[in-house]
Amino acid sequence: EFRRVLFRSEPHRFDAGAVLMQEGDAGDSLHMIRAGTVEIRKRVAATGATQPINRLGAGEALGELSFLDGEPRSSTVVALEACATVSLSKRRLQAMGARAAAMVAAIDAGIARVAAARLKDASSRYAQSLEVQLAHLAERREFGRLFVATVAVVAMVTVASQAIREWLPGQIGRAHV
């Protein structure tokens, strides 16, 4: 059965810079990278720019979320160098009938494991990023406190200096009498 599934796969070649998948496009295929490296990019809603979020290489899968849920592509994939992939379309597999159903279920389970691992990794990276941001905010808050204290000291010294200047001339005149 696995050979029949492999027979249904399609080989692809991409030049460096080529877009393998575009965020928002329809798709139900899963790609296995045979050679090369790709970059996964996510559009930032506020700016519309894309932000690199991951890199994948030979032996890794991409497009697995659309394969799993049939939803539009969740990110853009760009070849960083010449790449070769082999793709499996869920529709083509399902067209094979009941005999391929077990294979589709096994692929779905494998994708779920890969997606869970990637989610854990992304969560970990996000938590580390938050820790760095919180440390930076704490430094800024401490700097703000020191700045306010410095301004208060300078203000007190200025007021005291002015008071001494106003008080001293009267004291000098009284000392001679």
C-alpha atoms as one frame of an Amber mdcrd trajectory, in Angstrom:
protein
   0.000   0.000   0.000   2.855   2.359   0.832   4.261   1.843  -2.685   0.922
   2.886  -4.158   1.023   6.038  -2.046   4.582   6.781  -3.176   3.480   6.242
  -6.761   0.868   8.979  -6.209   3.476  11.473  -4.986   4.759  14.199  -7.276
   8.387  15.368  -7.448   9.047  19.122  -7.538  12.133  21.287  -8.032  12.424
  24.910  -6.911  15.154  27.452  -7.601  16.565  29.628  -4.827  14.088  32.415
  -4.086  11.091  30.510  -5.454   7.854  30.564  -3.441   6.720  27.012  -2.699
   3.556  28.059  -0.859   1.886  31.428  -0.334   0.114  32.326   2.913  -3.652
  32.334   2.361  -3.602  30.127  -0.754  -5.682  26.960  -0.894  -3.784  23.716
  -0.608  -4.158  20.151   0.548  -0.696  18.838  -0.226   2.086  17.818   2.085
   5.675  18.282   0.877   8.670  16.320   2.079  11.943  18.126   1.477  14.419
  15.847  -0.281  17.187  18.446  -0.743  17.748  22.106   0.065  16.566  24.541
   2.709  13.394  26.616   2.903  12.349  29.526   5.079   8.887  29.736   6.609
   7.548  33.301   6.736   4.474  34.730   8.459   2.753  37.975   7.497   2.658
  40.573  10.287  -0.873  42.000  10.329   0.164  45.448  11.582   2.699  46.116
   8.815   1.871  43.604   6.092   5.556  42.620   5.996   6.619  38.994   6.310
   8.728  37.780   9.221  10.910  34.637   9.067   9.752  32.168  11.714  11.548
  28.922  10.877  13.871  27.087   8.513  13.425  23.533   7.335  15.739  21.203
   5.458  16.043  17.743   3.955  13.878  15.127   5.649  11.392  17.641   7.033
   7.759  18.180   6.042   5.941  21.357   5.150   2.365  22.169   4.246   1.232
  19.727   6.886  -1.403  21.993   8.432  -3.345  22.425   5.168  -2.969  18.697
   4.525  -4.412  18.005   7.963  -7.273  20.509   8.127  -7.895  21.566   4.505
  -7.636  25.241   5.461  -5.655  27.827   3.430  -1.880  27.936   3.848  -0.931
  29.515   7.182   2.461  30.808   6.039   4.628  31.483   3.017   7.499  29.103
   2.185  10.483  30.361   0.181  13.417  28.292  -1.093  16.692  29.620   0.338
  18.602  27.452  -2.130  17.682  25.054  -4.900  15.238  22.556  -3.399  13.689
  19.254  -4.305  10.479  18.051  -2.696   7.964  15.312  -3.170   4.306  16.145
  -2.505   1.286  14.115  -1.534  -2.205  15.465  -2.154  -4.813  14.402   0.384
  -7.471  14.383  -2.359  -5.392  12.032  -4.482  -4.822   9.736  -1.520  -8.494
   9.732  -0.586  -9.362   8.905  -4.206  -7.497   5.632  -3.756 -10.414   4.467
  -1.622 -10.694   2.510   1.586  -7.340   0.777   1.164  -5.542   4.099   1.464
  -7.647   5.288   4.418  -5.312   3.641   6.923  -2.336   5.304   5.225  -4.076
   8.724   5.358  -4.848   8.171   9.057  -1.205   7.238   9.741   0.030  10.313
   7.868  -2.445  12.511   9.787  -1.172  11.067  13.087   2.434  11.715  12.058
   1.564  15.271  11.073  -0.118  15.809  14.427   3.104  14.733  16.179   5.208
  17.068  14.000   2.759  19.944  14.550   2.789  19.353  18.316   6.607  19.376
  18.392   6.720  22.585  16.349   4.111  24.185  18.607   6.151  23.281  21.685
   9.271  24.750  20.073   7.434  27.933  19.058   5.973  28.266  22.561   9.416
  27.889  24.079  10.914  30.509  21.746   7.995  32.859  22.477   8.444  32.421
  26.238  12.171  33.194  25.906  11.334  36.283  23.862   8.898  37.439  26.543
  11.536  36.933  29.235  13.958  39.153  27.298  11.278  41.811  26.782  10.316
  41.753  30.460  13.961  42.099  31.512  14.306  45.062  29.133  11.172  46.675
  30.575  12.479  46.147  34.117  15.752  47.850  33.123  13.820  50.763  31.620
  11.669  51.053  34.749  14.777  51.083  36.957  16.396  53.687  34.696  13.220
  55.774  34.983  13.343  55.575  38.780  17.004  56.617  38.827  16.311  59.453
  36.400  13.438  60.791  38.532  15.583  60.540  41.681  18.435  62.383  39.936
  16.101  65.158  38.774  14.703  65.461  42.308  18.216  65.769  43.798  19.219
  68.381  41.200  16.030  70.335  41.910  16.668  70.238  45.672  20.276  71.356
  45.212  19.151  74.198  42.938  16.502  75.388  45.427  18.950  75.110  48.360
  21.637  76.946  46.414  19.234  79.759  45.583  18.093  79.996  49.208  21.699
  80.163  50.427  22.500  82.910  47.909  19.526  84.932  49.110  20.298  84.343
  52.784  24.068  84.965  52.667  24.076  88.676  51.717  21.885  89.482  54.740
  24.171  87.517  57.034  27.342  89.191  55.813  25.920  92.656  56.506  24.912
  91.714  60.104  28.316  90.252  60.909  30.004  93.712  60.589  27.629  95.515
  62.938
